[in-house]
Amino acid sequence: MNAKALRILYLCADRGIPYWGSKGSSIHVRAVVEGLAQAGHSVDVVARLDSDDRRLDAGIELHGLEEIEEDSLLDAAARLGADKSAIAELKAFSRNPYLERLIDGLYVHQGYDVVYERYSLFGLAGLKLARRKGLPLVLEVNAPLVEEATKHRKLLLKEVARAVENELFAGADQIIAVSEPLKRYILKLQPRARVAVIPNGVSVEAYDDAKAPAPLWRDSGRQPSKPFGGPSDFVVGFLGRLRPWHGVDVLIDAFASFVQSEARSRLVIIGDEGNLGTELKEKCRQLGIENQVLFTGAVSHDSIPSMLSAMDVLVAPYPDMPDFYFSALKIFEYMAAGKAIIASRIGQIAEVLQHEKTGLLVTAGNAAALAEAMLRLARDPEVRKVLGENARREAFQKHSWQNRIGQITDLLRQVIGERPLAHG
């Protein structure tokens, strides 16, 4: 095929992933969309939009899920006290015909070469459009959503969600999974599915001239009531929303042990506190380290490079999990920041980081091993320097979003070339 620009319909039907959001899923959506546009392609995005005045890259058009009608009967049921989880699931499924009409209208005016959809629970509109118009569907899978929703939330329409999942996995021309465990999950359900693994990445250009804020805590917008640390303190950092599977409780235990030997140390936890913030702050109080730990709360993604550059060590303390399917954005951000990394030896992390070369890998969920690694790095600045430099070099060479977009574009061109197109 020639290298002509592609016309892409990018669909993210999950209302929990706003295009301009700050959590990892929103960052991933923008990285893919902006990367495709910067590569010269035309991208129409259908996603949840919150008002934002940021300038879009050339080639991107945004269309909000807010335009989709809501089912008035379900709203009435909610007002009458029906189960909130059931209503939310029914609404997600009932939006399909409205979403189909929205993207059908876009197709009439734009025409597309391919539909690129981020997999969402109950979302069938992209597959149906692709079938009607003879377009290839590329489905991006970032999590085993049915299993995840069953384990962490009350998924009432599990059989419906599983049926949708199976239809999507069977109907997609190409599936992109962000990790090998996700690929295995997909193939277990649909052995004939065509699945490629493309992990998350990092916008390395944001780290080219990142400068440490001075002082650190002011950049977060959450200045404590009394000074937090000083220039000679050893600063350990964590980036991510506070969720049970991120292992921040293990990190706090490890830090409490570590500061017994290295009293002039601080722990900065960057990210949305969610439901765990109060519990983890109380844990710090009980361990007597509340004055050495700062919870910044949610911060803008644009501020992350400068904040990470102010740390000495960055930690990804995931607990032991039998089905670790994540492609952790934080790992690639840590690498690009050029700081020494301590991470759990689990899943894709153990493939991306090389022990003693680009980071230190420790047993998942082991607070003692984590504390020992902190102590080693606190006392050996040369090892910190070498690990950080190696990680940064590898991030720029192998893990940029530009690299990932090249892989995605190759797949898009391949599936487009395999079927005749029908525009109009």
ABEGO torsion letter per residue (X at the ends): XBABBBBBBBBBABAABBAABABAAAAAAAAAAAAAAAAGBBBBBBBBBBBBABBBBBGBBBBBAAABBBBAAAAAAAAAGBBAAAAAAAAAAAAAAAAAAAAAAAAAAAEBABBBBBBBBGBAAAAAAAAAAGBBBBBBBABBAAAAAAAABBBABAAAAAAAAAAAAAABABBBBABAAAAAAAAAABAABBBBBBBBBBBAAAAAABBBBOBAAAAAGBBBABBBEBAABBBBBBBEBBBAAAGAAAAAAAAAAAAAABABBBBBBBEBAEAAAAAAAAAAAAAGAAAABBBAEBBBAAAAAAAAAABABBBBABBBBABBABBBAAAAAAAAAGBBBBBBBBEAAAAABBBGAAEBBBBBGBAAAAAAAAAAAAABAAAAAAAAAAAAAAAAAAABAAAAAAAAAAAAAAAAAABBBBBX
